[in-house]
Amino acid sequence: MSTVQVDAINESTTGSGVTIDGVLIKDGSVKGNGTGRKNYIINGNFDIWQRGTSFTATGYTADRWYAIASGTGTTTISQQSFTLGQTDVPNEPKYYLRIAKSSGATSGDYLSSKNESVRTFAGQASVISFYAKASAATTLTPTIRQNFGTGGSPSSVNDVVKSDISVTTSWQKFTITHTFDSISGKTLGTNNNDHIELFFNIQNAAGDSIDFAQFQWEKGSVATDFEVRPIGEELNLCARYYQKLISPRVNFNFDNAGLAINTSLLSVNIPIVNEMRIDSDGTTGTVTKSGNMAINDFASNGDNLSGTPVNFFRLSKTQLQLGINKGTSNLTAGSHYELSAANDAYFDIDMEL
């Protein structure tokens, strides 16, 4: 074996970097599988679907992906499965996202992904890559946004509309390059919700659908291979913004624990999976209850909480505190109570940007 020693390896004039054994050296960094966390999009592989797998209304769908259903008719955003062994989209992904219009529907739809903090990529080059196909040829109009948040007097939103993308009936990889403006001299809002955003205006016709897979947003100007993160890591990243907590069976003694705020209001603490994106007061976001829950004591069956409101909620780094209206019976000091729930009962904690 011979060895060739050189003083330097310089980048070619094409600006594409230098590749050694499949590892790209570009823009002062090393890019390639196994070289660190390079993808700034959370759930770009569409592996996490905590809210469900099919949606017909505007809102969050797959975790971290927001869809706007426009026009008349029905828009369905759904989880779709790749066939094992397919080679159109590399890395053997399991799922992709589909947006489908019903027959007779009008107008296009929108798909959006936000990244926390307007500091992300500020003053730097970035590149987005993804795969897409459609049931009939269609057009995507991408927009990249710097949003300085709300509250107080933040700087204005900075939108840049990029060139249209033509999507065909076959899976293709697309790239979008964008250099962000500097945020020097800008002002953030006070609500802790500044971000950057990628969103598409999708010109689906009636009865047509479009599919998306493997989104990646990284530094530099050259798209590299998609980064496949461990599923547990991806779920934890998603849980910073949304968690569905299956209500546990919680036992407490009001006399000892002091959990009765008064004779008609309970304070119940439920551990959360990991730290969420919360403000210091712990009241930003929404919490909703679904399914059948009950407060029981050991002397009687207690009151069913189905349909009664959550009086208040607070989030800390480790738990969700619920203030629950007890219902018709007064709480008795010294009694041992239990929060129980049916299998379909859960709390949604939504802290999206």
URGIHU-V447129 format. One record per backbone hydrogen bond with DSSP energy under -0.5 kcal/mol. CO is the residue of the C=O (numbers start at 1). NH is the residue of the N-H. If there is no record, write none. Layout:
co->CO nh->NH
co->CO nh->NH
This chain:
co->3 nh->5
co->8 nh->10
co->12 nh->15
co->18 nh->20
co->18 nh->25
co->20 nh->23
co->22 nh->24
co->23 nh->20
co->24 nh->26
co->24 nh->31
co->25 nh->18
co->26 nh->29
co->29 nh->26
co->31 nh->24
co->32 nh->35
co->36 nh->38
co->38 nh->40
co->41 nh->44
co->43 nh->46
co->44 nh->215
co->45 nh->95
co->47 nh->49
co->48 nh->63
co->49 nh->52
co->53 nh->79
co->55 nh->77
co->59 nh->67
co->62 nh->61
co->62 nh->65
co->64 nh->66
co->64 nh->114
co->65 nh->61
co->66 nh->112
co->67 nh->59
co->67 nh->69
co->68 nh->70
co->68 nh->110
co->72 nh->106
co->74 nh->102
co->75 nh->77
co->76 nh->78
co->76 nh->100
co->77 nh->55
co->78 nh->98
co->80 nh->96
co->83 nh->86
co->90 nh->93
co->94 nh->82
co->96 nh->80
co->97 nh->212
co->98 nh->78
co->99 nh->210
co->100 nh->76
co->102 nh->105
co->102 nh->207
co->109 nh->202
co->110 nh->68
co->111 nh->200
co->112 nh->66
co->113 nh->198
co->115 nh->196
co->117 nh->120
co->119 nh->122
co->121 nh->124
co->124 nh->180
co->125 nh->220
co->126 nh->178
co->127 nh->218
co->128 nh->176
co->129 nh->216
co->130 nh->174
co->131 nh->213
co->132 nh->172
co->133 nh->211
co->138 nh->167
co->139 nh->203
co->140 nh->142
co->140 nh->165
co->141 nh->201
co->142 nh->162
co->143 nh->199
co->144 nh->160
co->145 nh->147
co->145 nh->197
co->146 nh->148
co->146 nh->158
co->147 nh->195
co->148 nh->189
co->150 nh->191
co->151 nh->190
co->157 nh->159
co->158 nh->146
co->160 nh->144
co->160 nh->162
co->163 nh->142
co->165 nh->140
co->165 nh->167
co->167 nh->138
co->168 nh->134
co->172 nh->132
co->174 nh->130
co->176 nh->128
co->178 nh->126
co->178 nh->180
co->181 nh->123
co->183 nh->186
co->187 nh->155
co->194 nh->117
co->195 nh->147
co->196 nh->115
co->197 nh->145
co->198 nh->113
co->199 nh->143
co->200 nh->111
co->200 nh->202
co->201 nh->141
co->201 nh->203
co->202 nh->109
co->202 nh->204
co->205 nh->208
co->208 nh->101
co->209 nh->135
co->209 nh->136
co->210 nh->99
co->211 nh->133
co->212 nh->97
co->213 nh->131
co->216 nh->129
co->217 nh->40
co->218 nh->127
co->226 nh->228
co->227 nh->229
co->230 nh->234
co->231 nh->235
co->232 nh->236
co->233 nh->237
co->234 nh->238
co->235 nh->239
co->236 nh->240
co->237 nh->240
co->238 nh->241
co->238 nh->242
co->240 nh->277
co->241 nh->351
co->243 nh->245
co->243 nh->349
co->244 nh->246
co->245 nh->347
co->248 nh->250
co->249 nh->251
co->250 nh->339
co->252 nh->254
co->252 nh->337
co->253 nh->257
co->254 nh->258
co->259 nh->261
co->259 nh->267
co->262 nh->265
co->263 nh->331
co->264 nh->326
co->265 nh->261
co->265 nh->262
co->266 nh->268
co->266 nh->324
co->268 nh->322
co->270 nh->320
co->276 nh->278
co->279 nh->282
co->282 nh->315
co->286 nh->350
co->288 nh->348
co->290 nh->346
co->291 nh->293
co->292 nh->342
co->293 nh->305
co->293 nh->306
co->294 nh->296
co->294 nh->340
co->295 nh->303
co->296 nh->338
co->300 nh->297
co->303 nh->295
co->305 nh->308
co->309 nh->311
co->309 nh->325
co->312 nh->323
co->314 nh->321
co->318 nh->272
co->319 nh->316
co->319 nh->321
co->320 nh->270
co->320 nh->322
co->321 nh->314
co->322 nh->268
co->322 nh->324
co->323 nh->311
co->323 nh->312
co->324 nh->266
co->331 nh->333
co->332 nh->335
co->335 nh->254
co->335 nh->337
co->336 nh->298
co->337 nh->252
co->338 nh->296
co->338 nh->340
co->339 nh->250
co->340 nh->294
co->342 nh->345
co->345 nh->247
co->346 nh->290
co->347 nh->245
co->347 nh->349
co->348 nh->288
co->348 nh->350
co->349 nh->243
co->349 nh->351
co->350 nh->286
